[in-house]
Amino acid sequence: MKDRFISGYNDFVLPFVIGMSFILIYLAIGIIRVIAQLPAQDRKKFFLSLINPKLWIINLKDIICDVLLHTRIWKRKPLLGYMHSSIAFGWFMLIVLGHIETWMFVPDRLSTFYYPVFFRFFVMETDHTIGGSFFFFLMDFFLLIVLSGVFLAMFKRIRSRIFGMRRTTNNQLPDRIAMYCLWAIFPVRLLAESFTAGIAGGSFLTRPMYWLFSNFLTNTYHILPTWWAYSTLLGTFFVLLPFTRYMHIPTEAFLIVLRNAGIKVSHPRKGYSIAQIYSCSNCGMCIDACPMMGQKKNLRYATVYFNRLLRRRNWARCEESADKCLMCGKCVAVCPVGVDSCNIKRSLRGLKAAPAPADYGYFSTYSLSESATTSPSSAEPAAGQEKILYYAGCMTQLTPVISKAVGTVLDRAGVNWEFMDRDGGICCGRPLILAGRDERAREMIRSNTELIRQSGATVLLLSCPICYKVFRENYDLKGIRIVHYTEYFDELVRLGRITLRNSGEKLVYHDPCELGRGCKVYKEPRRVLGAVGELVEAEKHHDESICCGGSLGSLTLSYEDRKDITMHSLDNLLYASPERIVTACPLCLKTFSPYSPKKVSDFAEVVAQNMN
Amino acid sequence: MIDFGYGISPSSAINLDKFDRTRFEELAREEPDVLKCMACGSCAASCPTAGHSDMNLRKVILLLGRGREDEALRMVSHCMLCGKCLIVCPRGINTRHLIPSVTKIYQKK
């Protein structure tokens, strides 16, 4: 194997070189901009993460799994996973193998970065070696894998249902041009390599193609044009890249590094968010996932379109889309890239919210419930005994059945507990945070923290997942254990402090968004419910459970639209025809109750009814 | 109505000609829901600030309709936006969007 040309250059590489240089410069500027726009402490976090060897290993693992192999899609939809990983991993291997070949046979050419890409054009085969044919075999093998992926991608445009997707993204013109370029790149590469297989050699794919073509194309004039076409396609693709969905190819790795550094969204269109929205591959998984998509008119509010509008700085429509979102987090859960769109939407709401003066002076008039302050247990609890403070939250005030049941269970278990807001209390702050008004929420957080500290409790028990999330994430309550009642009751059962009897009733458990996707509590409520009845699963459950429609996340969703979501969610829950729907969120209970054909109960209620 | 000045307390008569309704009309354009309110008071009854502040959404809507904007704005500033009123409203009014809109529109000078 040796060089065919002394110069090691041909004019056809120019489009590729121009495209590649453009995208590299664009990326370099983009990365510098993102880092410059990060808030100071985030920037520090990022640089510190770069010198942390442990994070390097995590980054490397995540990049291989997410960017190259697409394990997250494999887990959900194998065929779709194969399509994505065949193109990504196959292409990556073609690039790597091209470099290895160059390094093995013509090492002095490694410095020209186009050479490994067009390796087959620049070399001629002088002798057969096992090593050489092994690499040629690998090259053809990975090209075949990429081609199979490309054909699946083409087929997906016609029938996306085969891939488990009801709807797929509606591409715009630049996306479409880039997509056709991408589809054409690999077949053209196969042609180019086949035409040169007589000179440079080939393997199981390229050599038979060469023989086939040489039977009726006896001259060699078509070699150069196909290489020109290949290079032009690559060049066009790279130049279009920043303006299309395919920008996720280079940016996703950067996003993973930023995410693992622990950076959070702080501005919807600056810093970390740029990395997020440019990493959106417009795959459209979020379209089917979104509970709003039951109605066709809501299709335009899908997260994928929100990301696209945000990239183009279409603020008006972005705002509309962000205000509509239920913040149920399902699009984030199914996103193969993990674009944290809920937080981007939240920060956009905050940015666009009209200034509203708040007067929370009356917070000082709230105090702990009488029982909590007058009982002697507000002093130091006895050794080994925990003192529980139960905060029901606003929503539970509307469903007193929950707080009553929680009280029954706690009394039966004989724990030392106090009701923090029996006579009403301050909101936890999560609704304001969801509306993007974090600084107003801070006042509530401060007042509630004071009240909780006053009580001298060691455990804060919550029955509302909305409160639970905010207490876990935004409150600073060191030394106090924050626990949701599903987790706590599970613990009581396992410790034997309450015993349950199995009524044999067929139950289905609805994962509230904030508890499931928000706090990752899935198995505790199921373990307890499994002990009191026969637990069946809904059609979509765990990470993919469907929002009840009552979410406080949405600011503009109308009453009718909410009702449609509720009905859809109920259909999903009644899939296995249960006798009773059990949920662990007062809001879900309140939303489901009027529409459900089956009885809807709260988790605490079911536990209280089935205690021995 | 003519005020003869002999009342014990100041007149509480509302003269719809005497205040500028443009802002309320603007609000009604942006939030048509506000016209749906039948003043049942469910929102006020469920409000967690009840008993601690004078926030009362039913009153806010009435006051705005009567041009008593300052009072309404003061009430709204106490709102924690918890959304309980949204859940209980029998007319399906999106109160969580209405309240920020009120501040947005009435704060414009």
Contacts between the chains, C-beta under 8 A, distances in Angstrom:
chain1	res1	chain2	res2	distance
A	323	B	97	7.6
A	353	B	100	6.8
A	354	B	100	6.6
A	354	B	103	6.4
A	354	B	104	3.7
A	354	B	107	7.1
A	355	B	107	7.5
A	356	B	76	7.8
A	356	B	77	7.3
A	356	B	100	6.3
A	356	B	103	4.0
A	356	B	104	7.5
A	356	B	107	7.5
A	357	B	77	5.5
A	357	B	103	7.8
A	358	B	77	5.5
A	358	B	78	7.8
A	358	B	79	8.0
A	359	B	74	7.2
A	359	B	77	4.2
A	359	B	78	5.9
A	360	B	78	7.0
A	360	B	80	7.9
A	362	B	49	6.9
A	362	B	52	4.7
A	362	B	53	4.2
A	362	B	78	6.4
A	363	B	52	7.9
A	365	B	52	5.0
A	366	B	52	6.3
A	394	B	48	4.9
A	394	B	80	8.0
A	394	B	82	4.4
A	394	B	83	7.9
A	394	B	84	5.3
A	395	B	82	7.9
A	395	B	84	6.9
A	395	B	87	7.7
A	397	B	46	7.5
A	397	B	48	6.8
A	397	B	84	7.4
A	398	B	46	6.3
A	398	B	84	6.0
A	398	B	87	6.4
A	398	B	88	6.9
A	424	B	48	5.5
A	424	B	50	7.1
A	424	B	51	6.6
A	424	B	52	7.5
A	425	B	48	6.9
A	426	B	48	7.4
A	426	B	80	7.2
A	427	B	48	6.0
A	427	B	80	4.0
A	427	B	81	7.8
A	427	B	82	4.3
A	429	B	80	8.0
A	431	B	80	7.0
A	431	B	81	5.0
A	431	B	82	4.8
A	431	B	83	5.3
A	431	B	96	7.5
A	432	B	80	6.7
A	432	B	81	5.1
A	435	B	81	5.7
A	435	B	96	7.2
A	435	B	100	7.2
A	437	B	81	7.3
A	444	B	80	6.6
A	550	B	87	6.8
A	552	B	82	7.8
A	552	B	83	4.5
A	552	B	86	7.9
A	552	B	96	7.0
A	555	B	94	7.8
A	555	B	96	6.1
A	555	B	97	4.9
A	555	B	100	7.8
A	556	B	94	6.9
A	556	B	97	5.5
A	557	B	94	7.7
A	558	B	92	7.7
A	558	B	94	6.8
A	559	B	92	3.2
A	559	B	93	8.0
A	559	B	94	7.1
A	560	B	92	7.8
A	587	B	87	7.3
A	590	B	87	5.6
A	591	B	87	7.7
